[in-house]
Amino acid sequence: MSSSSSSSSSEAKWLFDVFLSFRGEDVRRGFLADLHRCLLHRGINAYIDSEDLRRGDEISPALMKAIEESRIAVLVFSKDYASSRWCLDELVKIMECRGLKKQLVLPVFYKVEPGVIRGQGESYGKALASHEKKLGQDPERVKKWREALTEAGNLSGWHYDHGDGTKFIEGIVKEISNIVARAPLSVAKYPVGVGCRVEKVMSLLSMGSDDVWMIGIWGTGGVGKTTIANDVYNRIYSQFDGCSFLANIRETSGRPDGLVHLQKTLLSQILWKENLEVLSVDGGANLIRDRLCCRKILLVLDDVDHGDQLNALARECAWFGKGSRIIITTRDKHVLTSHGIDRVYKVEPLDRGEAFELLSSYAFPRNQTKDISRDLIDNILGYANGLPLAIVVLGAFLHGRSRGEWKSTLETLS
């Protein structure tokens, strides 16, 4: 909801898709080799460190750089992972990148329980006790290891104990493939006035918080709500475990089984599963709640016009995992307030200067104003009333047309 359930930047450029952190003696020749080969086969640029090149007790600058330049870090926690100081230092660096660079961290619990990592029990507890004994002069280092293990052990990932290893690896690779394949949404050819409005929305999202927030983007039709939502989505989608952008909800929900279709689309986009069976709106709502309550997700609900749509797709913050963000665009503010959402950004029309710039971008792309007077341009802008959609349509239509055709168009509009 508007209240929680308990500096923005453009998406980073990554050199590697995946960085693999692992204890070689445990997994290198079997599981890790198969995982790496399968990732490469899918066209995923995965960095795998050669232990043969390791020297001394410190991570090399080259390896540090590789971690920083990887979009996703896959932590393969095996029985003896914590016995390696190198692995633990890698882990600390990765968790730092998760916080500072919004790197996505995905743990694989390979024949070890997640609780062992979180609580540093069994082999992990013994390894850390041994490290503490040997590193009596450096207690801060061991403290960082413990904190990183606790944080990583609480992340959503994959757990393998026994069974079909090939199928398990295929599931990991499929999910990573879908993450890597996430494409940014189209924003606008000439995004005049978009940036400052996006910043206002970003301030409502409180991206540094692990609370769950629902926020609204409200405004009249054609004012640019969807364009703003698209831009916000592009800025932050890489920070989530799953994302869904549901466009044209008002139109889609009016069809037979429209809400069920939207529920299935939401689940398939976030869980990367096709042909999910949703038999009713109530059943779909329960499925969303049960399957997404532990996932950090980004959900954009575009063009909502009725409370039933929100009840079916995002009834409450508790449906979603820590750090989730739900963005709702609507023409009707009451839809938001009746759902308890008070973090709302009202999108104002473009001011005169912005409107003129946007119209000129389409009508006079090379600053060729011909003999079109400023009064004529102002009259056209007066009709558009600061609405970007109207300005774009008129600008594209009037491009290259004569003064007489501008006048005729204006008379038609009047």
C-alpha positions in Angstrom: 0.0 0.0 0.0 1.0 3.6 0.4 2.6 2.9 3.7 5.2 0.3 3.9 4.4 -3.3 4.8 6.7 -3.3 7.7 19.9 8.3 -5.9 18.5 6.8 -8.9 20.8 6.1 -11.9 20.6 4.6 -15.3 21.2 0.9 -15.6 24.8 -0.1 -15.2 26.8 -1.4 -18.1 28.2 -4.8 -17.4 31.2 -6.6 -19.0 30.0 -10.1 -17.8 26.5 -11.5 -17.5 27.5 -13.8 -14.6 30.3 -14.2 -12.1 30.5 -17.7 -10.6 31.8 -18.0 -7.0 32.6 -21.5 -5.8 34.9 -23.8 -3.9 36.7 -25.7 -6.6 37.6 -28.8 -4.6 33.8 -29.4 -4.0 32.2 -28.7 -7.4 34.6 -27.7 -10.1 34.8 -31.0 -12.1 31.1 -31.9 -11.9 28.4 -29.5 -11.1 30.3 -26.3 -11.8 31.7 -27.4 -15.1 28.3 -28.5 -16.3 26.7 -25.2 -15.2 29.4 -23.1 -16.9 29.1 -25.1 -20.1 25.3 -24.8 -20.1 25.5 -21.0 -19.5 27.9 -20.6 -22.4 25.7 -22.7 -24.6 22.8 -20.3 -24.0 25.0 -17.4 -25.0 25.5 -16.1 -21.4 28.9 -14.5 -20.8 29.9 -16.2 -17.6 33.2 -15.5 -15.8 34.8 -18.4 -14.1 38.0 -17.9 -12.1 40.9 -20.3 -12.7 42.2 -21.4 -9.3 45.4 -22.3 -10.9 46.3 -18.7 -11.2 45.6 -17.8 -7.6 48.6 -16.8 -5.5 48.8 -15.8 -1.9 45.9 -15.0 0.4 44.4 -11.9 -1.2 42.0 -11.5 -4.1 43.7 -10.1 -7.1 42.7 -6.7 -8.5 41.7 -8.5 -11.8 39.3 -10.7 -9.9 37.9 -7.7 -8.0 37.3 -6.0 -11.3 35.6 -9.1 -12.7 33.2 -9.2 -9.8 32.4 -5.4 -10.1 31.7 -5.8 -13.9 29.3 -8.7 -13.6 25.6 -8.2 -13.8 24.7 -11.3 -11.8 26.8 -13.2 -9.1 26.0 -16.9 -8.6 27.2 -18.1 -5.2 27.6 -21.9 -5.2 27.5 -22.7 -1.5 29.0 -26.2 -1.0 30.0 -28.0 2.2 33.5 -26.6 2.3 32.9 -23.2 0.7 33.7 -21.4 4.0 37.0 -23.3 4.4 38.4 -21.1 1.7 39.4 -17.5 2.7 39.5 -16.6 -0.9 35.8 -17.7 -1.4 34.8 -15.7 1.7 36.6 -12.6 0.5 34.9 -13.0 -2.9 31.6 -13.3 -1.0 32.2 -10.0 0.9 33.1 -8.2 -2.3 29.9 -9.6 -4.0 27.6 -8.5 -1.2 29.2 -5.0 -1.4 28.5 -4.9 -5.1 24.9 -5.9 -4.4 24.5 -2.9 -2.2 26.5 -0.3 -4.1 26.1 -1.4 -7.8 22.7 -3.2 -7.5 24.3 -6.5 -8.7 21.8 -9.4 -8.6 23.0 -12.1 -6.3 21.7 -15.6 -6.7 22.7 -18.4 -4.3 22.9 -22.1 -5.1 22.7 -24.2 -2.0 24.5 -27.3 -3.2 24.1 -30.2 -0.8 24.0 -27.8 2.1 21.0 -26.3 3.9 20.4 -22.5 3.6 20.1 -22.4 7.4 23.7 -23.6 7.7 24.9 -20.6 5.8 22.7 -18.2 7.6 23.6 -19.5 11.1 27.1 -20.6 10.2 26.5 -24.1 11.6 28.2 -27.5 10.9 31.1 -27.2 8.5 30.7 -23.4 8.2 30.9 -22.9 11.9 34.0 -25.1 12.2 35.7 -23.3 9.2 35.0 -19.9 10.7 36.3 -20.9 14.1 39.5 -22.1 12.5 39.9 -18.9 10.6 39.3 -16.9 13.8 42.1 -18.8 15.5 44.5 -18.2 12.7 43.5 -14.6 12.1 43.6 -13.4 15.7 45.1 -10.1 14.6 42.4 -9.5 12.0 39.0 -10.1 13.7 37.3 -7.5 11.4 37.9 -9.7 8.4 36.1 -12.7 10.0 33.3 -10.4 11.2 32.7 -9.3 7.5 32.7 -13.0 6.5 30.0 -13.8 9.0 27.8 -10.8 8.1 28.1 -11.6 4.3 27.2 -15.3 4.9 24.1 -14.3 7.0 23.0 -11.8 4.3 23.6 -14.3 1.4 21.9 -17.1 3.3 18.7 -15.1 3.4 18.5 -14.6 -0.3 16.1 -16.5 -2.5 18.0 -19.1 -4.7 18.1 -22.8 -5.6 18.6 -25.8 -3.2 20.0 -29.1 -4.5 20.4 -32.1 -2.2 19.9 -35.0 -4.6 18.0 -35.9 -7.8 18.4 -35.0 -11.4 21.4 -32.7 -11.6 20.9 -32.0 -15.3 17.4 -30.8 -14.8 18.5 -28.7 -11.8 21.1 -27.0 -13.8 18.7 -26.4 -16.7 16.3 -24.7 -14.3 19.1 -22.3 -13.1 20.2 -21.5 -16.6 16.7 -20.9 -17.8 16.0 -18.4 -15.0 19.3 -16.6 -15.6 18.6 -16.5 -19.4 15.3 -14.8 -18.7 17.0 -12.2 -16.4 19.7 -11.5 -19.0 17.1 -11.3 -21.8 15.1 -8.6 -20.0 14.9 -5.8 -22.4 14.3 -2.1 -21.6 11.0 -0.7 -22.5 10.5 2.0 -25.2 10.3 5.4 -23.7 10.0 8.3 -26.2 11.8 9.4 -29.3 12.1 12.9 -27.8 11.7 12.5 -24.0 11.1 16.2 -23.4 10.2 16.8 -19.8 10.4 13.1 -18.9 13.6 13.2 -16.8 12.4 15.6 -14.1 9.1 13.9 -13.8 10.8 10.5 -13.4 13.0 11.9 -10.6 9.8 12.8 -8.7 8.5 9.3 -9.0 11.9 7.8 -8.0 11.8 9.9 -4.8 8.5 8.2 -3.9 10.0 4.7 -4.4 12.5 4.9 -1.6 14.8 2.4 -3.4 17.1 2.0 -0.5 14.4 0.5 1.7 13.6 -3.2 2.1 10.0 -2.3 2.8 7.3 -3.0 0.2 5.8 0.1 -1.4 2.9 0.8 -3.7 3.0 4.1 -5.5 0.6 5.8 -7.9 1.2 7.9 -11.1 -2.0 9.9 -11.7 -3.0 12.2 -14.5 -5.3 12.9 -17.4 -5.1 10.7 -20.6 -2.2 11.6 -22.8 -0.2 13.4 -20.2 2.6 10.8 -20.3 2.0 8.5 -17.3 3.0 5.3 -19.2 6.1 7.0 -20.6 7.2 7.9 -17.1 6.5 4.4 -15.8 8.5 2.9 -18.7 11.5 5.1 -17.9 11.3 4.3 -14.2 11.1 0.6 -15.0 14.2 0.8 -17.2 16.1 2.5 -14.4 15.4 0.0 -11.7 14.3 -3.4 -13.2 17.8 -5.0 -12.9 17.6 -4.6 -9.1 14.7 -7.2 -8.7 14.4 -10.9 -8.7 11.4 -10.7 -11.1 9.6 -8.0 -13.1 6.2 -7.6 -14.8 4.8 -4.7 -16.8 1.1 -5.1 -17.4 0.0 -2.6 -20.0 -3.5 -1.5 -20.9 -5.2 -3.0 -17.9 -8.4 -1.0 -18.4 -8.8 -2.5 -21.9 -7.6 -6.0 -21.1 -9.7 -6.5 -18.0 -12.9 -5.7 -19.9 -12.5 -8.8 -22.0 -14.0 -12.2 -21.0 -11.5 -13.7 -18.4 -9.5 -10.5 -18.8 -8.4 -10.5 -15.1 -7.4 -14.2 -15.2 -5.4 -13.5 -18.3 -3.6 -10.6 -16.5 -2.9 -12.8 -13.5 -1.4 -15.5 -15.7 0.7 -13.0 -17.5 2.0 -11.5 -14.3 3.0 -14.9 -12.9 4.6 -16.1 -16.1 6.7 -12.9 -16.5 8.0 -13.1 -12.9 8.3 -16.9 -12.4 9.4 -17.6 -16.1 6.8 -20.4 -16.2 4.5 -20.9 -19.1 1.0 -22.4 -19.1 0.3 -21.7 -15.5 -3.2 -22.9 -14.6 -5.4 -20.1 -13.3 -9.0 -21.1 -13.1 -10.6 -18.1 -11.4 -9.7 -14.6 -10.3 -9.8 -15.7 -6.6 -7.5 -18.6 -7.5 -5.1 -16.4 -9.4 -5.0 -13.9 -6.5 -4.1 -16.7 -4.1 -1.4 -18.0 -6.5 0.1 -14.5 -6.8 0.2 -14.2 -3.0 1.6 -17.6 -2.3 4.2 -17.7 -5.1 5.5 -14.1 -4.8 5.5 -13.5 -1.1 9.2 -14.3 -0.8 10.4 -12.6 -4.1 11.6 -9.1 -4.5 9.6 -8.0 -7.5 8.9 -5.0 -9.6 5.3 -4.8 -10.8 3.9 -2.0 -13.0 0.1 -1.9 -13.4 -0.6 0.5 -16.3 -3.9 2.2 -16.9 -5.9 0.9 -13.9 -9.4 2.2 -13.7 -11.2 -0.1 -11.1 -10.4 -1.4 -7.6 -11.2 -4.9 -8.7 -8.1 -4.9 -10.9 -5.9 -4.0 -8.0 -7.6 -6.6 -5.7 -6.9 -9.3 -8.3 -3.3 -8.3 -9.1 -1.8 -6.5 -6.0 -4.3 -6.5 -3.1 -1.8 -5.8 -0.4 2.0 -5.3 0.2 2.2 -8.6 2.1 1.7 -10.5 -1.2 5.2 -9.6 -2.2 8.7 -10.1 -0.8 10.9 -7.6 0.9 12.0 -4.6 -1.2 9.3 -5.1 -3.8 7.8 -2.1 -5.6 4.4 -1.8 -7.3 3.8 1.2 -9.6 0.2 1.9 -10.7 -0.8 4.4 -13.4 -4.3 5.7 -13.5 -6.6 8.5 -14.7 -8.7 8.1 -11.5 -7.1 9.2 -8.3 -10.0 7.6 -6.3 -8.7 4.1 -7.4 -5.5 4.8 -5.6 -7.0 6.4 -2.4 -9.6 3.7 -2.0 -6.8 1.1 -2.1 -4.9 3.0 0.7 -2.2 4.4 -1.6 -1.1 7.9 -0.6 2.3 8.0 -2.3 1.0 9.5 -5.5 2.7 11.6 -8.1 0.4 13.9 -10.1 1.7 14.3 -13.7 1.2 17.9 -14.8 1.0 18.8 -18.5 4.1 20.2 -20.2 4.8 23.9 -19.6 5.0 26.3 -22.5 8.7 25.9 -23.1 8.6 22.1 -22.9 5.6 21.9 -25.2 7.3 24.1 -27.8 10.5 22.0 -27.6 8.5 18.8 -28.1 6.4 20.2 -31.0 9.6 21.5 -32.7 11.3 18.2 -32.3 8.6 16.6 -34.5 7.5 19.4 -36.7 10.9 21.0 -37.3 13.5 18.2 -36.7 16.2 20.2 -38.4 15.1 23.6 -37.1 13.5 24.3 -40.5 10.6 26.4 -39.4 9.9 27.6 -42.9 7.4 30.5 -42.8 5.4 29.2 -39.8 4.8 32.1 -37.4 5.2 31.8 -33.7 1.6 32.8 -33.2 0.5 29.9 -35.4 2.7 27.5 -33.4 1.3 28.9 -30.1 -2.3 28.4 -31.3 -1.5 24.8 -32.1 0.1 24.4 -28.6 -2.9 26.0 -27.1 -5.1 23.3 -28.5 -2.7 20.5 -27.3 -3.0 22.0 -23.8 0.4 20.6 -22.7 -0.5 17.0 -23.4 2.6 15.2 -24.9 0.4 12.7 -26.8 -1.5 15.4 -28.6 1.7 17.4 -29.3 3.5 14.3 -30.7 0.6 13.5 -33.0 0.2 17.1 -34.2 3.9 17.6 -34.6 4.3 14.5 -36.7 1.3 15.4 -38.8 2.4 19.0 -39.5 6.0 18.1 -40.3 6.9 19.5 -43.7 3.5 21.1 -44.3 3.0 24.7 -45.5 1.7 27.6 -43.5 -1.7 27.2 -45.2 -1.9 23.6 -44.1 -1.1 24.6 -40.6 -3.9 27.2 -40.6 -6.3 24.6 -42.1 -5.4 22.1 -39.4 -6.0 24.7 -36.7 -9.4 25.6 -38.2 -10.3 21.9 -38.2 -9.3 21.6 -34.6 -11.1 24.7 -33.4 
